[in-house]
């Protein structure tokens, strides 16, 4: 696993587990860390990104599961969103499973977490 991917996992874990003495600012920081900046063209991927950004990572996982089962639709973008969704519900073993061997993880979307 690359250093950048490890940093992403730590940042995602910290967004839900770390505390800040200023709770209002911590909530804003956690919200930013739990969102994705990409806007996919595919309607299913777009709905999953919207669900993650609305704070519904499990809903995103449910949307993406059938898509990931279809090898013709299992793109790096879909896998990235599935990993982001799993991180949102703290499914770290799922994040690792999805990203294992993903050589594109360091460069997709310019390294966007």
N, C-alpha and C positions, 0 to 999 in steps of 0.2 A: 504494500500500500504506500502511495506516495505521501510525502510530507504535506502537500496541499490538501489531500483527501483527509488525512488525519486531523489537520487544522479545522477543516469543515465539520468533521464529526464532533470535535471538541467544542466548537462554537455552537453547534446545534444542541449539544447536551447542556452546555452552560446556559443557553437561552431559557431553558425550562428549569434548571436546577440552581443557578447562581442567584444570590440575592444582592440587592443594591440598597443602601441606606435611604435612597429617595425612591419610594415605591412607584410613583407616577412615571418617573423616567425609566425605571427598570421595565415597566410594562410596555412602554413605547419601544425600548430596545429589543425586548423579547418578541414583540409583534413583528418588527422588521426582520429579525433573524428567522422567524417562522413563515416567511413569505417567499415566493419565487418571482423573479423579475421577468421571466420569459413570457411571451404571448404567442402560443402556438397557433398555426393555421388550422390544424386538425380540430374539429369540434369536440371530440372526446378529450383530447389533450387540453384544450382550452377550458373545458368544464372542470377538469381535474385541477388545473392551475388556479382557477377561480375558487374552487373548494378549499384548496390549501390556503390561499390568501384570505379567505373568509373564516379561517380557523376550524375547518372541517377536514382534517387530513384522512380520517377513516373513510369518509365519503369519497375522497379522491382515490384511495386504495381500491374501493369497490368498483369505481369507474374504470380503473386501469387494469385490474386483474384479468378480465377477458381479453383485453387488447394485448397484454404481454404474453398471453398463451398462444397468440397467433404470431408465428415467426415472421410473417410478412409485414406485420405492423409493429414489431418490437424494435423500435428505433432507439438510438441514444437519447433522444429527447423524451421518449416515453419512459425509458428506464430511469433517467434523471428525475422526472416527476414522481415516479413510483418510489424512488429512494427518498426524495424530499417529503413525500406523504408519510412514509414509514418513520422517518425521523420525527415528524410531527406528533405521532402517537408513541414515540420512544421505542419503536421496533428495531433496535440496533442490529439484531441478528439478521433481520430482513434487509436492512441497509447494506450490511456487509455482503449478504448473498447476492443482492442485485448488482452491486458494484465490483464484485470479485472479478478480476481480469478485464475490467473495463478500461482499456488503454486510452480511450477518449476522455476519461474523467477529468484529467488535468487541463484539457484544452477546450472542451465543449463550452460554448457561450463565453469564451474568454476567461475561463476559470471562475465564473460567477457561482457563488455558493447558493 
